[in-house]
Amino acid sequence: MATAATSSKMPVLAALTLLLLAVACRASPYYPLELGYYRYKCPQAEAIVKAVMEKAIGQNPGNGAAVIRMLFHDCFVEGCDASVLLDPTPFSPTPEKLSAPNNPSLRGFELIDAIKYALEAACPGVVSCADIIAFAARDASYFLSHGKVFFDMPAGRLDGTFSNASEPLKFLVPPTSNLSDLISSFVVKGMSVEDLVVLSGAHTVGRSHCSSFVPDRLAVRSDINPGLAGFLRSHCPANPTSSDDPTVMQDVVTPNNMDNQYYKNVLSHTVLFTSDAALLTSPETAKLVLDNANIPGWWEDMFKKAMVKMASIQVKTGYQGQSIPSIAASPSSRRTVRSTSIHTRRRASLPPPLPARRCCRAPPCGPPPPPPLPAAAGGTMKGGWSSPCTCGLEAIANHRRKPELEEDGTVELHPHAPRLPTAAPPRASLLPRPSLRAAVAAAPPCCRTGNDDGRVDFVYKRPAALLVDDVDHEKQSRSKMASKVAALLSCALLVVGAAADYYTPPTPGTCGLKVGYYHDKCPPAEAIVKHVVGAAVRQNPGIGAGLIRMLFHDCFVEGCDASVLLDPTPENPQPEKLGPPNNPSLRGFEVIDAAKAAVERACPGVVSCADIVAFAARDASFFLSGRGVDFDMPAGRLDGRYSNASRTLDFLPPPTLNLSELVANFAVKGLGVEDMVVLAGSHTVGRSHCSSFVPDRIAVPSDINLSFASILRGQCPASPSPSDDPTVVQDVVTPDTLDNQYYKNVLAHRVLFTSDASLLSSPATAKMVSDNANIPGWWEDRFKVAMVKMASVEVKTGNQGEVRRNCRAVNYY
């Protein structure tokens, strides 16, 4: 009876599950998008976009304004799907970019090309063009505001396959619009009056063609400020034409700064467009203008939210657009994920989704682009609207040309430009995700699965009878399964399944790293490591510097997996520690051995060597900084089984790199420009071999301080060799203290390496150096965050690694 009663309740539970499905899954403010969407698919994606945007805006701030406007023009027409990027083809001769609101004024296409090229080199076929536009607009806001407008941008958009020039005329309101027209156009897209006023603040940057405002603001009576009107008349013809239509800045006070000056301009009637002036025609919008103009930080906070909201308009997922599969997400792996959607049968009969665009200007496997159009039709881009790439993989094979930014901020393709560095081979975290069957059988039961995009994390308990039945059903109907609905089912299980013991919510400890990971497994683990490291640093501060450097050298090669510790064996005579960047300069191996031995005595076979390396670097920072750099280090890493000396040359940056090379090197590992600048501060401790800087800093002219160069010449031979290569301290002021002295040394040109000096070669990084040097506590706070971020690079979990008994050898030895 009990069994029958239980069985009778199962349909009720299932019905309740599906009833709560929409509420549960759409509870996320970003649904169907996700923050950190490319964390596993392409970890370096957002960093690559940010690096390219920083360079582009540094050369021409107008690039940033153009990309922000591009996001608006893309999202308000067909949704945020990169349809605005598509070039004309014989099948679609008039795409959105040729429409009047976009041609010739919309810019930034070459910049998106440059970003896409870099991403395709790192993660082919993974990152959508729609997400690139969203990230680029986010980063443009950050750099133009000098870091004040900083926010996370959810991702997971697919690229659209439809683009028609008639659509922008329907949804992009002209600058001559009145307030009611503006509000209507925003409401249609799910945006509010406040969103309208806040997003209008982007008019504080960028330029406008005279034809956009002369007819209704200068040629006729208007409320425009007479002084601004006189200025504009001196720059614009009385009757602008397509052949005589110059541009003027939209904000004459702070033309290149993303700030709230626009609202002050609205109040003083010094704005270009009728649509700008219209914000004062309603008490509600006038009050919003006043608040944005006068309350510090108000507009910036509102703008962040409005940008994320706009970037979520009518996003495409599943079969609505071009899919963005994981690097190794094969069709077979996708078929193994079950679906319970009422549309399963219909979708099972559909063809597979189109692959992600390899070139943002053309849909995949479409016809090649037409020849370059004449200037009148093609706008202001170099070479017209012609696409620089063709279909699919041929785009990369046939066009191995790196887009380069010109002095005027545009992009030209140079035939002989070097290729961007490629990423490491796909790591286990990028391999096909386990099916539901594998998830049930896995021990520990941890997986990242759900829909094709891996948006839902869930962990199943093996005793769950319902899921065992699902596995059997999966075996019978595998050909009908679609992975998207598995994500929806798991989302409903999150709400109602926990009470029935069907679902265990994921934690960082099961599907990632976790602070206090050894709290129950080995309570004294972190204290033991800290004791060993403290004793070593007190005896020789240089060991602490060596341990910090060891974490960097470990994580950048094969991820944070202690592969740098492995000794040579007959089967592997050349491990990482024998690579030129490590041998003979890398130190601290004996300290790791001592910490491992002590931990093994307390908790045999529990604590990984990779976690010990991370703890040791954290503790070295603590002791070298006089306890000023104190932070929690998440744990749960496993030890790798592969180590090869040649990989160190692929990923560890030599000290001779320039800034752009450094940025690219860090971006490949998912670390940003600020991370790079902050982590470079560890050069305030430790020593360097003369051979690392004499050839390019002392033996040839450089910007190095003359007195500092003289000191170094007194300590180093003119031509260092393996038999004559002494070491010198990196920071002559506070050589054994982890502090911000390094940045003061950079500003004074008293640093050893070309890579150190290069931090002053960009306004953005020079500003970071200055802040780290002059603001008390600024660098220390960022160093803590950057260390944790670096220590999370490509970590191994599950069956990707092991817990070594001896840190110098894999377990089968």
N, C-alpha and C positions, 0 to 999 in steps of 0.2 A: 504493500500500500504506500509505504513511504517513498519507494522508488517511483511508483506511478505518479504520486503527487508531485514529486520533484520534476519528473519528466513533463508533467502538464504545465509546470511553471516556466519551463524553458522557453516556449514561444512567447510568453508574457515578457520574460526578461529580454528576449531578442527584440520584441516590439518596442519595449521601453528604450532599449539601446539605440534603435534607429530613430525613435522619436526625439531623443535628446541629441542626435547626431549633429544637426545644424547648430544648435546652441553651443555644444561643446567645441566643435571645430572652428566655428566662426567667432569664438570668444576672443581669439587673438586680435589685437588692434591692427595687425598687419595682414591678416588672412586675405588671400591665399599666399602672400609673400612671407619671407622669413629673414630675420636678422642673421648674419653669418651664414647665408645660404651656401656660399662657396668654400666654407671652412674645410670641408673634406674633398670637394670636387676639384677645387683650384685654390689652394690656400693663399697664394700670392696675388690673386686677382685684384682685390681692392688696392693693395699696395702699388701694383703696377699702374693702375689708373691714376692714382694719386701722384706718383712720380712723374708721369708724363704731363699731367695737368700743372704741376708745380713749375716744370720747365717752360711750358707754353705760356703760362701767366707771367712768369718772370720776364719773358721776352716781350710780351704784349698783353696787358691786362684785358684788352678787348676780347681776347680768346675766352676768358672766363665769362664775361657778359654774354657772349654768343652761345656758349653751351647752356647757360641757365635759360636763355630764351628758347633754345632748341628743345629742352625738356617740355616747356609749356606748349610749344607748337606741335610737338609729337603727341603729348598726352591728350590734348583737347581735340585731336582728330584721330579717330579710330582707336583711341586709348594709347597707353604707354607701350608701344610695340615696335618702335624704330621704323615705322612705315615712312617717316619723313626722310629717311636716309636713302631709300631705294632710287636708283637711277632709272632713266627712261630706257625701255627696251622695245623691240618691235611689237611685243605683246601688250605693253603698257607704256605708250609713248608720252603720256602726260601724268607722271606721278606727283605726289604732294609737293615735292621740292620745286616744281616748276609753277606752282600756283602763285598768284599775285601777293598774298601775304608773306610768302617765303622767298620769292625770286625778284630781285637779286639780293635782298637784305639779309636773309638767314645765312649765317656763317658757322664755321666750326666743323664742317664735314671732314676736312683733311685731318683734323685733330682726332676725331673719332677713328679714322683710318689708322692713324699712328698707334692709338691705344689697342685697337683690335689686332694689329700686326704683332704687337708685343705679347698680347694674351695668347694668340694662336701659337706663337713660338713656345710659350710656357705650358699651355693647356689646350691643345687643339680641339676645336669643336665643342667647347664646354660653356663658355661665357656668352650669353646672348648680347646682341647689340643694344637691345632695350635696357638691359641692366647697365651696360657701359654708359649710356647717356645719363641714366639716373645717378650713377656713381660720379661721373664727370661733373654734373651740375652740383652735386653735394660738395665735391672737392673745390670747385670753382668758388662756391660760397665761402668755403673755409679760407682759401688763400686771399681772396679779395677783401675779406673782413679781418685779415690778419689774425685768424684763429678764433674770432669771437662767435662766428656762426659755425658751430661744430656739432654734428649730429650723426647718428647711425642711419643708414639707408637700407631698408629691407630689400631683398632681391628674390628672384625666381620668375621674372617675366620671360615670356617667350616672344620671339620676333614675329610680327605679322607678315602676311604674304600679299596683302592688298594695299594699294596706294593709288589714289586718284586726285588729280588737281582740283576737282570740283568740291571735294570735301572741306578743305580749309576755308573756303568762302562761306560755308554753312556754320562753322563752329568757332573760327577765329575772328573775334570782333575787331573792327577797324579802330584806329585811334580817334576817330571822329564820333565815337559812340557816346550817348548820354548815360546817365547812371542806371536807368531802368534796363536799358539794353545790356549793359555790363552785368548787372545782377542776374538777368535772365540767362545769359550765356554761361555763367558760373553755376547757377542752380541746376541747369540741365546736366552738368557733369558732377553733381553731388557736392559742390563746393558752396560755402556760405558767404554771406556779405562780408564777414570779417576776413575770410580767406581771400576774397577779392581785394580788400584794402591792403592786407598784409603782403600779398604777392606783388601788388603794384609797386611796392618798395624796391623791387629789383630794378626799377627805372633809375635808381641812383648810380648805376654803372651802364656803360655802353654808349653807343652813338645812334643817331637816327638820321635817315634821309630827310632832306628839306621838304620833299613832296608829302611827307606824312603829317606836316603841321602848318605849312605856309598857307594853303588855301583857306583853312577855317580858323587860324589863329593870328595870322599877320595880314592877310589880304582883306580881311573884314574886321569889324570891331569885335573885340573880345576883352576878357578881364586880365589879359597877360600884362605883367609888369612892364612899364614903358622902357625901363633900362634894359631888360632882357630882350624886349622886342627890337630895340635898336641894335643890340649885339647880333641878334639872329639875322636881321636885314642886311648886316654887313657881311654875313657869311653865306647867305642863301640868295639865289636869283628870285625875282618877283614872280616868275612863272616857271617853276622847276619842270624839266622834261627828262625823259629817259637818258638823254645824252648830256644833260646838265643838271645833275641832282646830287650835290655834295652832301656830306654828313657833318653833323655837329654833335658835341657831347650832350648827353641828356641832363647831366648835373654839372653845372659850371663851378660849383664850390669844391666838391670832392669827387671828381669824375672817375677815379679809379679805385675808390674805396666803397666797400659794401657796408653802408651804415644807414642811419635814420635821417640823413640830410634830405632825402626826397620829401619827407613829410614837412620839413621846415620850408622847403621850396613850394610845396602845395599851399601852405599857409601864407606865404609871401607872394603867391601868384607868379612864381618863376619856374613854371613847368611848361613842357612843350605841347602836350596833347590835350585835346578837349576831354578825353577820357580821364586824364589826370585831374584837370580842374573840376570835373564833375563830382569828385569825392567831397566837395564842400557844399553840394546842392541839397544834401539831406542832413538833418541833425544827427542821425545815427552814424553815418559815415564820417561826418565832420568831427564828431567826438572821438572816433577811432583814429583819425588823422592826428588830432591833438594829443592823444595818449602816446601814439607812436613817436611823435616829435619830441615830447617832453619828459617821458619816464625812461630813465636810463635802463637799457637792457630789455625793455618791453618788446620792442619790435623784433629784436634778434630772437627772443624766445618764441614768439608767435610765428616768425618766418620759418624756423626749423620744423615746427609741426605742420605748417601749411605746405611746405615742400614735400614732406613725406606723404601727406594726404593727396596732393596733386599727382605724385609719382605712382599712386596706386589706382588711378582712374582706369577702369575697363581693361585691367591687365589680362593678358591671354595665358592660359594654362592648358595642359593636355592637348587636345586635338584642335584647339582654337588657333594655334600658331605653330611655329617650328620648335620641335623639342630640343632640349639641351641635355643630352644624355651624359652620364658619367663617362670618364675616359674609357673605362672597361666595362660599361654596362651593356652587355651584349643582349640581343633579343631573347636568347634562351634564359638569361638571368632574370629578365623582366617578366617572362611568362610564368616563372615559378611563384610569383607573389599573387595571392588570391584576391578575388574581387567578389563582393556581394551586391554590387549596384544593380538596380532594376534595369539599367542600360547595358549590362555586361554582354548579353548576346549580340546586341547591335554593335557595340564597340569591338567585340571580338572579330567581327567580320570586316571592320575597317582596315585600310592599309596602315602600316606603321607611320607614326608622325614623321614629318620631314626633318632631316638633320639640321642642327643649328647652322646659321649662316657662317660660312668661313670668311665671307666678305660682306661687310654691312651694306654695301651698295647694290647687291644683287641677291635675289632669292637662290637657295641652293639648287644646283642642277637645272637652272634656267638657261635661257639663251645667253650667249656672250653679249656684253654691252655694245651699243652702237659706237661708231667713230665719234670723236669729240665734236660737240656742237659749236656753232659760231658763238662769239662772245655775247651777242644780244640774247641768245636763247639760253646759253649756259651760265649766265651770271658772272660773278667776279672771281670764281675759282680758277686757279691756274690749270689750263688744259680743258676748261669747260666741265660738263657734268660726266664726262667719260669715266667709267669705273676702272680702277687700276687693277682689278683682279677678275678672275673668271670663276667658274662653278667649282664648288667643293674643294677637294684636296689640290686640284690644279691651281687654285689661287696661290697657294704657297709655293708649289713646285715651279710655276711659270713666272712668278714675280718675287724673286728673292731680293727685294729692294726694301730698304728700311726708310720709312718716311722720316724726313728730317725737318725740323722747324727752322724757318728762315728768320732773318732779322726783323721782318715786318710782322712776324707772328703767324704767317701762313705756312703751309707745308709743301715741300717739293719732294718728289721721289727721285732719289739718286741711284742710278743703276749699279754703282760699285760700292754703295754703302755697306758697312759690315752688318752681319746678321746679329740680332739680339741674342744674348745667351739663352740657351734652352734650359728648361727645368730638369730636375732629376727624373729618372724613370718612374713610372707610376708606383706609388707606395701601396702597401697592403690596404691602407685606408681608402684607396681609390679603386680597389678591385671590386668586382660585382658584389653587391650586398647579399647577405644570406637570404634564402627564401624563408617563408613561414615555417616550412618543415625543418630547415636548419636552425631557425631561431628556437623552436621548441626543444630540439635535441642538444643545443649548445650548452656547454658548461664552462665558465659561467654563462648564464642565459642572457647575453647582451648582444644587441644588434642595432644597426641603424637601417631602417627599411621603411616601408609604407608605400607611397606612390613612387613613380619613376624618379622624382626629384629628391627623394630621401628627406622629406620635410618633417616626418614624424618619428620621434625616438620612442621605442617601446620595448619592454622586457616582459617576456612571458614566463610563468612558472610551469614546469613540466607536468605537475599533477592536474592541471586544469582539463577536466573532461571535455568541455566545450571545444577547446583548441585541438585536442586529439581527434575529435570528430571532424574538425575543420581540415586537419591534415589528410584524413582518409578521403574526404570529399575533394580535396585538392588533387589527390592522385587520380580520381575518377574523371575530373573535369578540367585538367590543367590547361587544355587548349583554349578554354573560355575565360581564363583569369586575366584581369586587368589590374595593374598595380595601384592605380590612383584610388580606387575605392577601398583597398586594404588600408590606406592611410585614414580614410574616413571612419572605417570600422574601428580601427585602433583608437581613434580620437574619442569615439563613443565609449569604448571600453574603459578609457581613462576616467570617465564620469561614473559609470554604473558598475563596471566590472570589479573595481577594487573591493567593494563590499562582498562580492561573491567569490573572492579569492582567485579571480581570473587574470589579474593584472598587477604587476609591481611597477610603480612609477620609476623612471630612470633617475639615476643620481650621477653626479660627476665621477663617483668612485667606480661605477659599473661601466659606463660608456665613455669615460675620460679620466681626467685628473681630479684630485680632491684634496683640499686642505685637511690635515688630520687623517690621512689615508691609513696610517699605521696605528691609529689610536687604539684600536682593538686587536689588530694583528700582531703588533710589536710595539707596545707603549713606549719603551725607552729608546726607540730607534733614533729619533732626531736628537735627543739629548746626548746619545753616545757619539754621533757624528760631530756635534758641536764641541764636545769635550776634546776629541782628537784634533779637530781643526784648530781650536783655540790654542792648544799646546804647541802645535806646529808653527802657527803664525807668531806666537810670542817668541819662539826660538829664532825664527827667520821670516820676517814680513814678506820676503820675496815669494815664499811658498803660497801665501794667500793670493798674491797676484797671479801665480801659476794656476791656482785652482779656478779663479774666475775665468782666466783665458781657456782653461781646459773645457769648461762648459760651452763656451763659444765654439771651440774647435770640434767638440763632439756634436753639438746640435746642428751645425751647418753642414755636416757630412753624415748622410744616412739618418738624420734626425737625432733626437736626444735619447740614445740607446746604448751608451757606454761602449760603442764600437771602437772608440779611440783608445780604450784600455787593452784591447786584445794583443797578446804577444804573437810573434811569428811562429808558425808551425811548419812542418814539412808540406802539409797540404796548402798552407797560405803563408808563404815566406815573406810577403810584403803587405802587412796590415797598415792601417792608417797611421799608427804612431811612428812609422818609418818614412812617411811622406815628408818631402822637403819643408812644408810649413810647420811640421811638428818635431822634426829631428835635426839638430839636438836641442832645440829651444824649449819644447814643452816640458813643464815640470809638474810635480805633485803626485805622481803615480804611487809613490810609497805611502803618502798620506791616505789615499783611497784604499790601498791594501790594508793599512792599519785600521781604518774605520770599518771596512768590510769584516775583518777578522773579529773585531769587538762585537759587531752586530750579529755575526754568525754564532758567537758564543751565547748571546742572549736569545736569539730567535733564528735557529737554523733554517735556511732555505726560504726566508720570507721577504727580506728587503733586497730590492734589485740594485745592481751597481749603478744603473742610470739614475735612480733616485738619490743614491749616495753622492754622485757627482753634482747633482742639482743642490742638495742640502749643503754640500761642502762649499760651493760657490756662494750660496746665500750666507753661510756662517763666516766665510772669509771676508765678505763685504761688511758684515757686522763688526768684526774685530778690527779690520783695517780702518774703518770709519770712526773708531772710538765709540761704537754702539749707535752711531747716528743713522746708519742704513740698516733698518730692522724691518723685516717683512716675512709674511707666511709664504712658504713654497708648496704649492700643490704637488701631490705625488700619485703614484700608480703606474709609472712607466715600467715597461719590460725591457730586458736586455736584448740587443740584436745579436745575430749570429754571423753577420757579414761585415768584413772590414777589408778595404783595399786602399793602398797608398795612393793610387792614381786619382781616387775620388777627392782627395784633399786639394789637388791642383784645380779641380773643376769648381769647387765651391768656397774655398777659403780665400778671401781677397788679399792679395799681396799689398805691402805698404806703399807701393808705387802707383796705386790706382788714383784716377782723378774722380771728381765728385759724381759725374754721371755713371761711371762704372761702379762706384760704391752703391749708389742708389739702386741700380739694376741688380747688383749682387744681393742686397738685402731684400729687394722686392720679390725675388725668386723664392725666398723663404717666408714670405708673408709678413715681412717687417717693413714699416714705413720709414720715411725720411727722418722723422723725429726719433724713432727708435734707433736709427743708425747714429745720429748725432749724440744721443744720450748714452748709448753703449760705448761710444768712442771715449767717453769720459773715464773709463777704466784705465786708460793710458796714463792716468795720474799716479799709478803705482807700477812697479815692475821694472825690468831692465830689457834692453834690446842689444842684439849683436850689431856691431858696426856695419857689417855687410848689408844690413837692412836699410840703411839710409845714406851711407857715404857716397855711393855711385851717383845718386840723383839729387842729393841735397848739399853735399860738401864738395864733390869733385867737379861740379858744374855750377854755373850761376843759378841762384834760387832766391826766394824771398826770406830765407832764414836770417835771423838776427846776427849781426856780424860778431858781436862779442860771444854769443852762444856758439857760433860756428868755430870760433877760435878755441873755445874750451873743448869742443868735440875733436878738433884736429890734434889737440894735445893728448887725447885719450885713444884715438883710433889711428890705425895705419892708413896711408894714402890709398892703398889697394888691399883691402882685407881678403884673406884667403882662409880655407878651412883650418889651416895650421896656425893662423894668426888673425883671430877674429874675436877680440875682447868684447865685453859688454859694458854699457853705460846706463845710468838711471834715465828713465823717460821723463821724469819731472824733477828738475834740480832744486825746486823750492820746497816741496813736501813729498819726498820720494817714497815714503812708507805710509802715507796717509791717503785714504780714499776720500777725496773732497773735490771741490769744483775748481781747484787750481789749474787743472788741465785747460779749461776754457780761457782762463786769464793768460796762460802760456800761448794758446792759439792766437789770441788777439795781439800778443806781443811778438809773434813770429818766433817763439822759442820752443818749437816742437820738432820732433825728429823726422817724422814721415811726411812724404808728399800727400798721403791720404789725410793726415791731420791738417796740413795747411790748406787743403782743398775745401775745407768747411767754410772758408771765407770767400769762396769763388761764386757763391750764389747769395743774393739778398735774403732769401728765406732761411738758409742754413746759417748765414752770418748773424741773422736776428736771433736764432736759437742759441748760438754760441754766446752772444751778448747777454741774453736772458739767463743762461746757465751760469755765466760768470758773475753777474751782478745782483741777482735776486736771491736772497738768503733762502735756503731750503728748496729752491725750485728744482735744481738738478737732482737732489737726493730723492725727492718724491717721484720724479719721472724715472729715475734709474731703477727703483723698486718695481715699478710697473713693467718696464722694458725687460728686466731680468726674468720675471715670471712669464712674460710673453715669449721670450727667446727659449726658455726652458720647456715650452710647450710645442716647439717645432717638430712636426712629424713624429710624435711619440708612438710607440708600439704598445698595443694592448691585445688581449685575447690570445689567439694562436700565432700572432706575429712575432713573438719573442719568448723569452724565458727569464727566470730568476737564476742567475749564475751562482754557483757555489764559490767559484774563484773568479774574480773580476778580470783576470788575465787570459782566461780560456773559456770556450763554450762548454756546455755541460757534458758532451760526450767524450771529453778528454779526461 
